[in-house]
């Protein structure tokens, strides 16, 4: 990341702070919507196939019917936010 040179009111991405008010670095998003192609869906699914295990401090396979499955089902409908909120 780099120091935030031209802050605007709304920026998507990841921010790093030195305290609760001072942004020091900003990482811009590199995977923008829409997520409606098979390639993008496969990238999302491969990322969501694992989850962090707090006990072992390692990655493990995510449960079959997890939140990632709901996300991918929501991408198949007209309004994914409504679909997720109904779950």
Residue, then its C-alpha position, 0 to 999 in steps of 0.5 A: x500500500x501507499x500513503x493516501x495522497x488524495x483522500x475522497x469521501x468514499x473509497x473502496x479498499x483497505x485502510x491502515x490506521x496509526x490511530x482511530x483517525x489517521x489513515x496511513x496507507x490505502x490498498x485499492x480494490x483489484x477485483x471489481x464487480x460485476x462478478x457474473x462470469x464463470x472465471x470470476x466465480x471460480x476465483x471467488x469459490x477457490x478463495x472461499x473454499x477454505x476458512x481460518x481455524x482459530x484453534x490450530x492457526x491454520x487454513x482448513x476446508x470450509x463446510x460444504x454448505x457455508x456462507x460461501x455457498x450462499x454467496x454463489x447462489x446469490x450471484x445467480x439471482x437478480x439482486x444478490x443483496x436481497x437474496x443474502x438478506x433473506x437467508 
